[in-house]
Amino acid sequence: MDAALKQLAADGFPVTDELLARLSPLHHDHINFLGRYAFTRPAAHSACGAP
């Protein structure tokens, strides 16, 4: 995130303290800090509609 902010600032984007205060991965429940992710696929349905 730091590298992205530095690039935005270098490109002339106004990176303000107000903007920085709103940036945090902790606001997103979908981020897993343990490094383990579970991806499940929905059950496939047959062409005739039977489960």
C-alpha positions in Angstrom: 0.0 0.0 0.0 2.9 2.3 0.8 4.4 1.9 -2.7 1.0 2.7 -4.3 0.7 5.8 -2.2 4.2 6.9 -3.1 3.4 6.4 -6.8 0.2 8.3 -6.6 2.0 11.2 -4.9 4.7 11.1 -7.5 2.0 11.3 -10.2 0.6 14.4 -8.6 -2.4 12.9 -6.8 -3.1 14.8 -3.6 -2.4 12.2 -0.9 -3.8 14.0 2.2 -3.9 13.0 5.8 -7.7 12.7 5.5 -7.3 10.2 2.7 -4.6 8.2 4.6 -6.8 8.0 7.7 -9.4 6.1 5.7 -7.0 3.6 4.2 -6.6 0.4 6.2 -6.9 -3.3 5.3 -8.5 -3.8 8.8 -11.7 -2.3 7.5 -12.2 -5.3 5.2 -13.5 -8.5 6.7 -12.5 -10.5 3.6 -8.8 -10.0 4.2 -7.2 -12.9 6.0 -4.0 -12.0 7.8 -3.1 -15.6 8.5 -2.3 -16.2 4.9 -4.7 -19.1 4.5 -7.7 -18.7 2.2 -10.5 -21.1 1.4 -12.1 -21.0 -2.0 -15.1 -23.1 -2.5 -16.9 -23.8 -5.8 -20.7 -23.9 -6.0 -22.0 -27.3 -6.8 -22.3 -28.0 -10.5 -25.8 -28.6 -11.9 -26.5 -31.0 -14.7 -28.0 -29.8 -17.9 -31.3 -31.4 -17.2 -31.8 -29.5 -13.9 -31.2 -32.5 -11.5 -28.9 -31.7 -8.6 
